[in-house]
């Protein structure tokens, strides 16, 4: 059943570019998770297996560690901001019958990148 979701959290950058694959592989090894044959990369396996803890932003080729708390639901909110330490804090409130966590986080980070470039 679909319902509105409101999440607030932080995205902490842990790797960029080509380093993402190696970091993903290390995280999987630390968690004793083998990469199944249907995954093309360690990054794909990490993102699929631990999608609420790790997020890969394909536009910026950046891997983030995610912390999230659920908040009371009301109107849709999709936003992200840099904090003083350079990490990204995000807030998402959405109806999960029309969108998913990754899609909304991607939109929030795209807005953040767009605002940064203007």
C-alpha positions, 0 to 999 in steps of 0.5 A: 500500500502506498503512503506519504513519506516524510524523511529528514537526514544527512548525506555524507560524501564518502567517495567520488568518481572512480574511487566509488567502486573501491569504497563500495567493494570495501564496505561490502567486504566489511559486511561479509556481503558477496557480490552476486553474479547478477550485479555488474559492479560492487557499487550496484550491489551496495546500492541495491543491498543497502539502499537506505544507508548508501546513495550513489548520485550518478550526475556528480558520480558521488557515493554518500553514506545516508542517515535518515529519520522519519518525520510526521507527514503533510505536504511534499518537501524535496530539498537538500542543503550543504552544512558547515562541514560540507555534508549534505542534509536533506528533507524528503516528504513524498507519496511513495505511490508516485515516487521512491526514495532514490528518485526524490533524493536524486531530485533534491541533489539535482536542485542543490547542484543547480542552485550551486551553479547559479 
